[in-house]
Each structure stands twice: as structure tokens, then as C-alpha cells.
Amino acid sequence: MSHYAPIISAFVTLILAVLLTLSKTGTIQDIHDDSSLRTEPIPRIGGIALMAGILSGWMMLIQSWPWWIVLPVLGLFVLSLVEDIRHLSLRARLAGHLVAALIVVGWSGVSWLWCLPALLFIVWMTNLYSYMDGSDGLAGGMALFGFSFYGIVGLMNGNEIFAMLNFSIGAAALGFLYHNFYPARIFLGEAGSIPLGFLAAAFGVWGWQQGYWPFWFPILVFSPFVVDATVTLIKRVWFRENLAQAHHSHYYQRLMLMGWGHRNTAIVEYVLMLLAGVSALWGTSLDAHGQGNLLAWWGAIYLGLAMWIDRRWRQHEAIQKINTDV
């Protein structure tokens, strides 16, 4: 019966998203954010459909639920749904994220030497998905690829329940993508992006503790999001920008502003996601030296991509300035 879990997740997400987009009377209003690069408001209620789909599929696996992941993600969903509707203080949101991370660290078996790094990893992953939910098909695609690779490794290690839990998330993301790929009719909102980020981190830590993959595996699998969000944050802190202010500093945002558009940006990101996931899967079979080389190569790849986009962005800004002056 567990094999049906991903099918149920995809179907429920697909249908519920249709019903939510047809309804015009919901309490979560359409939002137009300056950082989203859109001229029209798009409903940010996809997270409701996504979480309903995930939980529906997981009902087939209820006897094997890891409560220390399920309960925190439910709490984060409720917290984030309130944020979508009423807006909570940053302190309240971070407190919720920290409590969820502490539960995972406490119950996944992380040794005390790794507690702080694991805690910071979970909190950061919980938040970074919301930073990347601004382009058609991007967040849904990362969830589809990332959790599918988690599931594949689960099957390779003979843990069908672990695999189906992850495949259900990926399948729900696929149902969501039907409505989110260009032209998007719905976005995740905090109620979808925050739980997805948390699940990426929580299952990443769980798989690591089970010995399914090295500690770097989840980071590489989700590296298209991790690198973009992390580097962007570091650059904004370095230049002392207001972190609460909407911006166009993400690399995916700059690609779109340079003329790539939502569709082409998503397709290029999908290729990057696929390559990162396949190489991470291959890397689990390498020795320590081979794994180090793999990570070094990916570091060089991301550095090269960042430098290329930054250079093209400076050229784009210069042209824009000339056109404005003229």
C-alpha cells in the first residue's frame, strides 16, 4: 500500500490547487511583492495544497511516521499560515523554526559535536526556500528533484518507508508544478516554502544519521537553492543592505532581469538541479578523496557561474544607465 502514497500526494495537491485558484473568497489575499519580478499579483496559497497532498500520501505510512519530523512540520505549517494571513514578528517566526530544529536534532541521534552545525543547517534550510519562491516553477522543481534523490537513496539502502515519505513530497511538488510552472497561477507562500525547507533539512539529517549518505549530500542535492540564497545573504550583509527590504539580488532574479524570463530560468535551474543530484548520488560511492574532489569541482562550478552572472549583471546595469541618461 505504501507504493500508492506518492500517487495520492500528487493527485490531492493537483486537485486542491485547482479548487484554491478557482476560489476568490479565501482569507489569504493575492500578494504582489517587489522582489517577485511580476507585474501582476499571484495567489500565494499553494502551500496549503502542497501540505495537504503530502499528508494525504503519508496517511498510507502513518504507522511508520517519524513523529519528530511530522509534528514540527505541522507546527511550522500552522505558524507560516498565520504569517501569510496576519504577518508575525521575526522573533516569533525564528523561535518556531528554532524549536522545530531542536526537536529534530534531539531525536535524530546527532552527536553533541555536530549539534550546533546541524541546528544552524536546519534553521537556515527552513528559511531559504521562502527566499527562492519568486520565480515560476523554481521552488516546486527543487522539491521534485531534491526529495526524489532522497527517495532513490532510501530505496538503494532498502528503506522503503523512508523512500516513500520522500517520494510523496516530490510527487506533491509535481502536482503543484502543474499550476506553478510558467505562467504560474499559484505560489507556495510561507505555508509551503517554510515546511519544504524544514523537510529538506530534517530528512537530510535523518538520512545522514542512518548512514545513507555523508553530511554533505543534502547540501549538494539542494545546492542550487543553498548556494544562491546563502551567497546572496552574505553579499547583502557585506554591503550593509537592509535585509528586510525587497530586492533583486538573487542570481535567478538577475537572470530574469537580463532577459532570460521565468521559463528559461526554470529550465536552466532544472538542469543544474539534475546534475547536482546525480553527481551527489554518484559521490556516495566514492572514497573520502573522491568526495573531496567532487565538492571542490562543484565549488569551482558555482564560483564560475556566480562570476559570469555578476559580470553580465554589471554590463546590464551599465546599459540600463546609458539608456536612462539618453
ZAMI-223899 format. One record per residue (C-alpha): x, y, z. Coordinates in steps of 0.05 Angstrom, whole numbers, plus 5000, padded with zeros to 4 digits. Each point is the difference from the previous one (the first is absolute). Example, Ala and Ser with C-alpha at 12.3 -4.5 7.8 and 13.67 -1.06 7.14 Angstrom:
% ZAMI-223899
524649105156502750694987
***
This chain:
% ZAMI-223899
500050005000505850475013501450024925493650404990502250565047503550424946494149924952495150245054504650595017500450234928492549924987497750365063504850584989498050064927492550015014500250435062504350524965494650044946494650125052504250525036501550394937492749994980497850275067500350765006497550055071505849725040503050385059506949984969499950564949504150064937506850315014504450404954507250045026505250454968505049435005495649524960501450334933492749974981495450564978493749645022498249715068500149245006496549605056505049735051495649445025503449414966503149785065493149795025499049544941507249745005499749835074493149684992502849574945506249805040496049825061494849624959505449564970503349925068493549735028501749354964506349975043497050255065502549425042507250174981499650755008506250325030496150435050506150445012499550234928492449984990498150405062505050564989498150074927492750055018501750545051504150374948494349954950495150315049505050545021501550174928492650014981498950525054505950394971496749984931493550275028502050495055507650085000503949795062506150325031506849744978501349785072493749575003501649674933507349865017497949725068495449504965505549814950505049905057495249565040498749564939507549944987501449825073494949444997503449704938507050065029497849715066496549394972504049834937506149785040504850564981506349985043501350605045505950214956495350094941494150295037501450734986501749914926493949564990495650505036502550594958499249584937492849845015498150715018503350284938497049474953493250145032500550724978503649994933494249684961495850625013505450434969499849594936492549984992499850584952500649704931495349544962501749275011506250115041498049775071495749444974505549754955505250005056495249595044498649514944507449874985502650055071495249545035500049514942507549915009498849905075495049464983504649654950505549945053494849745049498249444951507349854988500849895075493849565005495850505040493450024961496450435052505450534999499949994924492450064995499850575050504750394956496949784934493350255027503050705010502949984930493449764971496250555035505050504972498549724930492650115011501550715022504550124940494049894954497450675026506650335016504149904936499950584951495350354998499049895075492950045028502049875071506150045047501749645064499850575050503249915068495249435016503449594946507150264995501649975074497749275009503649794936506550315023499349665068498549324969506150064954504350115062496549505046500249424951507150214982502149935073496049365009503249674939506950215023498849715069497549354969506549954960496550074933504450584978505750455024498450665034501350394936494949624958493850425017503950644989502249794931493249724980496750665018506150424981496450414945495850305056505249975056505550364960495450544970496750175066506349965043504550404954494650524990499150085076507550055011500750534946494250415028502949975070506950194973497150614965495850175061493449974963493350005036498549255004492550145010499550394935497749674935505749914951502249714933506849735024498849254991503549704940493549714973496950705004505850314962499549484945492750184990501450755001505449894947494749714954499949265014492950015026496649535049499649404953507249994976502750145070496049415027502549534946507250195011499149915075496949324988506249784962504350245058495549645051500449364960507650034993500950165074495549435021503149484953507150205020498149975074497149314989506449784965504250335054497249555054503949424969506750365000505349995053501650615043505050264949495149934943494550345039504750585015501650084927492649984982498450555049506050414975497649944928493050235020503050585039503850204937493749934957495850445046505650515005500550034925492550074991499650555053505750394968496949944931493250245024503150575040504050234940493949974954496050375053504950575003499750054924492449995003499950565052504950414960495649944938493850175040503550625028502050234930492949904975497250395060504950584989498250034926
***
